[in-house]
């Protein structure tokens, strides 16, 4: 489970970095709605390691198949 969580962290980091750039652009532009939307996306990525499917996985194959929703979304 810890290895899976590390894999999720490695996959989400570039997405968080990209959202950081978008967030800063929204701040510069004064786009509060965009800031709020981006903040929600970033929190979903942070919460990806707490996906209940990770704890519920009974076999290594089930664990490998877990892809949190936040990582499935296209940017």
N, CA, C and O of each residue as an XYZ file, in Angstrom:
300
protein
N       0.824     -1.183      0.000
C       0.000      0.000      0.000
C       0.878      1.261      0.000
O       0.586      2.228     -0.704
N       1.948      1.239      0.792
C       2.840      2.395      0.822
C       3.520      2.613     -0.525
O       3.707      3.751     -0.955
N       3.884      1.530     -1.182
C       4.501      1.642     -2.508
C       3.502      2.241     -3.490
O       3.865      3.101     -4.292
N       2.258      1.800     -3.438
C       1.217      2.338     -4.323
C       1.034      3.825     -4.060
O       0.918      4.607     -5.003
N       1.005      4.225     -2.797
C       0.854      5.635     -2.458
C       2.037      6.451     -2.986
O       1.851      7.571     -3.461
N       3.244      5.900     -2.908
C       4.418      6.593     -3.463
C       4.293      6.749     -4.975
O       4.684      7.774     -5.534
N       3.745      5.724     -5.634
C       3.547      5.797     -7.079
C       2.527      6.885     -7.431
O       2.695      7.614     -8.409
N       1.489      6.981     -6.635
C       0.473      8.011     -6.845
C       1.087      9.394     -6.653
O       0.825     10.311     -7.431
N       1.904      9.536     -5.612
C       2.560     10.826     -5.371
C       3.442     11.227     -6.557
O       3.449     12.385     -6.973
N       4.176     10.267     -7.088
C       5.054     10.556     -8.228
C       4.242     10.971     -9.452
O       4.677     11.825    -10.225
N       3.080     10.377     -9.627
C       2.238     10.701    -10.778
C       1.536     12.049    -10.612
O       1.320     12.766    -11.589
N       1.185     12.387     -9.386
C       0.436     13.631     -9.173
C       1.330     14.869     -9.120
O       0.853     15.973     -9.383
N       2.606     14.717     -8.788
C       3.472     15.883     -8.619
C       3.538     16.781     -9.851
O       3.418     17.997     -9.703
N       3.724     16.243    -11.064
C       3.736     17.135    -12.226
C       2.397     17.856    -12.433
O       2.358     18.994    -12.901
N       1.312     17.180    -12.079
C      -0.008     17.800    -12.217
C      -0.169     18.939    -11.210
O      -0.740     19.982    -11.527
N       0.339     18.729     -9.994
C       0.281     19.795     -8.991
C       1.129     20.990     -9.421
O       0.723     22.139     -9.248
N       2.300     20.717     -9.977
C       3.170     21.796    -10.431
C       2.490     22.609    -11.539
O       2.567     23.837    -11.549
N       1.834     21.924    -12.459
C       1.129     22.616    -13.542
C      -0.013     23.466    -12.984
O      -0.254     24.582    -13.447
N      -0.707     22.928    -11.991
C      -1.796     23.685    -11.385
C      -1.276     24.879    -10.593
O      -1.953     25.903    -10.498
N      -0.077     24.755    -10.024
C       0.537     25.896     -9.333
C       0.734     27.063    -10.303
O       0.475     28.218     -9.965
N       1.192     26.741    -11.504
C       1.394     27.780    -12.524
C       0.052     28.405    -12.898
O      -0.068     29.628    -12.975
N      -0.951     27.565    -13.129
C      -2.285     28.084    -13.471
C      -2.833     28.964    -12.353
O      -3.444     30.001    -12.610
N      -2.609     28.540    -11.113
C      -3.104     29.287     -9.962
C      -2.452     30.670     -9.905
O      -3.132     31.674     -9.689
N      -1.139     30.716    -10.098
C      -0.443     31.997    -10.057
C      -0.923     32.919    -11.175
O      -1.046     34.128    -10.977
N      -1.190     32.356    -12.331
C      -1.726     33.169    -13.430
C      -3.109     33.711    -13.069
O      -3.439     34.853    -13.386
N      -3.900     32.890    -12.413
C      -5.233     33.333    -11.991
C      -5.120     34.433    -10.934
O      -5.909     35.378    -10.931
N      -4.143     34.309    -10.043
C      -3.932     35.347     -9.026
C      -3.548     36.665     -9.705
O      -4.081     37.726     -9.379
N      -2.620     36.574    -10.649
C      -2.177     37.776    -11.358
C      -3.329     38.437    -12.127
O      -3.403     39.661    -12.230
N      -4.210     37.609    -12.655
C      -5.331     38.129    -13.439
C      -6.521     38.522    -12.561
O      -7.486     39.115    -13.044
N      -6.446     38.191    -11.281
C      -7.545     38.514    -10.382
C      -8.738     37.596    -10.537
O      -9.852     37.955    -10.156
N      -8.521     36.422    -11.087
C      -9.606     35.470    -11.316
C      -9.902     34.624    -10.090
O      -9.361     33.528     -9.941
N     -10.756     35.126     -9.217
C     -11.045     34.400     -7.983
C     -11.796     33.093     -8.241
O     -11.592     32.113     -7.525
N     -12.658     33.071     -9.252
C     -13.378     31.833     -9.571
C     -12.396     30.771    -10.065
O     -12.498     29.602     -9.693
N     -11.453     31.181    -10.896
C     -10.446     30.246    -11.400
C      -9.573     29.749    -10.252
O      -9.215     28.572    -10.208
N      -9.231     30.635     -9.330
C      -8.425     30.238     -8.178
C      -9.141     29.164     -7.359
O      -8.528     28.184     -6.935
N     -10.433     29.357     -7.142
C     -11.206     28.398     -6.360
C     -11.283     27.049     -7.066
O     -11.157     26.002     -6.432
N     -11.488     27.078     -8.374
C     -11.558     25.834     -9.151
C     -10.237     25.082     -9.089
O     -10.211     23.867     -8.894
N      -9.157     25.806     -9.255
C      -7.827     25.191     -9.223
C      -7.533     24.648     -7.831
O      -6.956     23.568     -7.702
N      -7.918     25.372     -6.797
C      -7.692     24.914     -5.425
C      -8.403     23.584     -5.165
O      -7.865     22.711     -4.484
N      -9.603     23.435     -5.704
C     -10.355     22.182     -5.539
C      -9.624     21.035     -6.240
O      -9.521     19.936     -5.695
N      -9.118     21.291     -7.445
C      -8.376     20.264     -8.185
C      -7.109     19.861     -7.438
O      -6.771     18.680     -7.359
N      -6.412     20.856     -6.893
C      -5.177     20.568     -6.161
C      -5.468     19.729     -4.911
O      -4.725     18.800     -4.595
N      -6.552     20.062     -4.205
C      -6.895     19.295     -3.007
C      -7.265     17.858     -3.370
O      -6.920     16.927     -2.642
N      -7.953     17.674     -4.471
C      -8.304     16.322     -4.917
C      -7.038     15.514     -5.204
O      -6.969     14.327     -4.884
N      -6.051     16.151     -5.800
C      -4.783     15.453     -6.060
C      -4.072     15.113     -4.752
O      -3.498     14.032     -4.618
N      -4.110     16.030     -3.794
C      -3.481     15.748     -2.491
C      -4.181     14.587     -1.788
O      -3.537     13.789     -1.107
N      -5.494     14.497     -1.955
C      -6.274     13.447     -1.298
C      -6.210     12.107     -2.027
O      -6.749     11.116     -1.535
N      -5.571     12.061     -3.174
C      -5.536     10.834     -3.980
C      -4.932      9.654     -3.225
O      -5.328      8.512     -3.456
N      -3.988      9.907     -2.335
C      -3.369      8.808     -1.587
C      -4.287      8.250     -0.505
O      -4.000      7.203      0.075
N      -5.388      8.944     -0.232
C      -6.356      8.473      0.763
C      -7.541      7.764      0.121
O      -8.554      7.530      0.781
N      -7.426      7.422     -1.156
C      -8.507      6.747     -1.867
C      -8.883      5.467     -1.117
O      -8.009      4.648     -0.834
N     -10.165      5.278     -0.789
C     -10.594      4.093     -0.043
C     -10.305      2.783     -0.777
O     -10.191      1.733     -0.145
N     -10.188      2.836     -2.085
C      -9.904      1.625     -2.852
C      -8.518      1.069     -2.524
O      -8.282     -0.129     -2.680
N      -7.616      1.913     -2.079
C      -6.275      1.439     -1.697
C      -6.387      0.534     -0.481
O      -5.810     -0.553     -0.458
N      -7.119      0.974      0.521
C      -7.290      0.176      1.736
C      -8.144     -1.061      1.482
O      -7.958     -2.093      2.126
N      -9.083     -0.954      0.540
C     -10.005     -2.058      0.275
C      -9.385     -3.151     -0.593
O      -9.902     -4.267     -0.642
N      -8.301     -2.847     -1.266
C      -7.680     -3.840     -2.152
C      -7.232     -5.056     -1.347
O      -6.553     -4.932     -0.328
N      -7.629     -6.238     -1.831
C      -7.321     -7.481     -1.128
C      -6.123     -8.219     -1.722
O      -5.493     -9.039     -1.053
N      -5.819     -7.921     -2.974
C      -4.711     -8.608     -3.638
C      -3.796     -7.570     -4.276
O      -4.203     -6.429     -4.495
N      -2.565     -7.966     -4.573
C      -1.665     -7.032     -5.259
C      -2.236     -6.550     -6.597
O      -2.050     -5.388     -6.959
N      -2.927     -7.424     -7.333
C      -3.509     -7.028     -8.612
C      -4.604     -5.978     -8.423
O      -4.703     -5.040     -9.213
N      -5.415     -6.128     -7.395
C      -6.445     -5.128     -7.109
C      -5.791     -3.790     -6.763
O      -6.259     -2.734     -7.188
N      -4.721     -3.844     -5.998
C      -4.019     -2.629     -5.609
C      -3.405     -1.944     -6.828
O      -3.457     -0.720     -6.952
N      -2.830     -2.733     -7.718
C      -2.238     -2.172     -8.940
C      -3.299     -1.496     -9.801
O      -3.005     -0.524    -10.496
N      -4.519     -1.998     -9.762
C      -5.591     -1.484    -10.608
C      -6.191     -0.169    -10.090
O      -6.936      0.496    -10.811
N      -5.873      0.203     -8.858
C      -6.442      1.416     -8.275
C      -5.850      2.647     -8.960
O      -4.635      2.841     -8.997
N      -6.758      3.477     -9.504
C      -6.369      4.771    -10.071
C      -7.340      5.800     -9.497
O      -8.504      5.846     -9.896
N      -6.868      6.621     -8.568
C      -7.761      7.620     -7.979
C      -8.368      8.534     -9.049
O      -7.727      8.837    -10.055
N      -9.583      8.957     -8.823
C     -10.327      9.782     -9.767
C      -9.546     11.042    -10.164
O      -9.552     11.433    -11.331
N      -8.883     11.669     -9.206
C      -8.151     12.906     -9.505
C      -7.042     12.691    -10.522
O      -6.672     13.620    -11.240
N      -6.508     11.474    -10.592
C      -5.443     11.196    -11.548
C      -5.994     10.783    -12.895
O      -5.249     10.745    -13.875
N      -7.274     10.475    -12.974
C      -7.899     10.073    -14.226
C      -8.315     11.272    -15.062
O      -8.469     11.163    -16.279
N      -8.498     12.411    -14.414
C      -8.998     13.601    -15.096
C      -7.935     14.181    -16.001
O      -6.755     14.228    -15.655
N      -8.370     14.619    -17.159
C      -7.477     15.322    -18.067
C      -7.419     16.779    -17.655
O      -8.399     17.345    -17.170
N      -6.274     17.366    -17.854
C      -6.107     18.778    -17.502
C      -6.518     19.655    -18.648
O      -6.449     20.879    -18.543
